[in-house]
Amino acid sequence: MPNIDAGHYFLTVLLPIRREPVEIYDHIVTTPMLAVREGLAGLPTAHQSPVCVSTDNSPFARNLRNHFARFSVIDVPAFNGRTPTDAVVMALRKINPVVPQPVDQLSTPYLFFSADFNCIHGDDRDLESYLVTLWATMEPEIRKIFQYCYGFETVESAATFTTFIKRGQVETTMPFHDYWIDTPKLPSLPLSLMGGAALIGVLALLVGFVSLVAHGYVLTWLLLTLIGAGVFFGLYKFVMARGVKPFPAAVGADLPGVLKSLYLQKQFTRFAIDNQGADAAALHAAFAAFLQSHQPTHVAAPTQAPGVIGV
């Protein structure tokens, strides 16, 4: 289904930003778009390197459902250049290539927000529970970023924030995720059963056509045509229903599992470096100590903290 795939919910939101001038700190008057950009610029990022560790961590790291989150301000659509036209045709139509073609414009800037987070239920309840969690863990940052968007003046609680975000949600049909390592065992379509149903549909259409042409049986033709069309429509709906089912979740693909994997990757790399050249007995003892210390089967701890990369 759209928005949900591989055990994750992919949220895409476009929210119109106000255009009237606003007063921010120190009596500075600016546009809401610039105020939003300044707020985003001051938002702490994740601890992606040792340099970032001295600063505050990203507010999205305050809960264990966020995989990725991204903001952007869109004030103008991308311009891909003039629409290609044959030069001879332009000359014949007396089109001056120096005169600009119409360019798309936005009536107001938009705040783009996307997030990839863990699913719990596998349906729309995941979005509601996520937004409630987001409000509970980073309400000050939410107010600072979204306050200049149309409609945010009605947001007073997690419930009204959820309604506000849903109004700007855009269906996500092409999510990105790469946690699968092995090819999952997906169920195959029952081709023999589908082939038999298709054969029945073809026979119904064929017999109906013959009965109409050879004997003039209009009612028989109509009935068999409806049966044949119904069979093919049912096959189409069956295939489409199977196609919209979300990709299954990979083992350990929720955020706690990913954090544990990153932690073990880093620790095992250090273990391999430190035990180069060790004999079998020493390596066996060191690996036993490694298992005891880092507990690979325990996801909760020890593990890597959220919002931390490579440090």
PyMOL commands that set and color helices and strands:
alter all, ss='L'
color gray80, all
select helices_A, chain A and resi 25-27+32-41+50-54+59-62+87-92+125-146+152-154+158-167+191-215+218-243+255-274+280-294
alter helices_A, ss='H'
color red, helices_A
select strands_A, chain A and resi 4-5+8-16+22-23+29-30+66-74+110-118
alter strands_A, ss='S'
color yellow, strands_A
deselect
rebuild
show_as cartoon
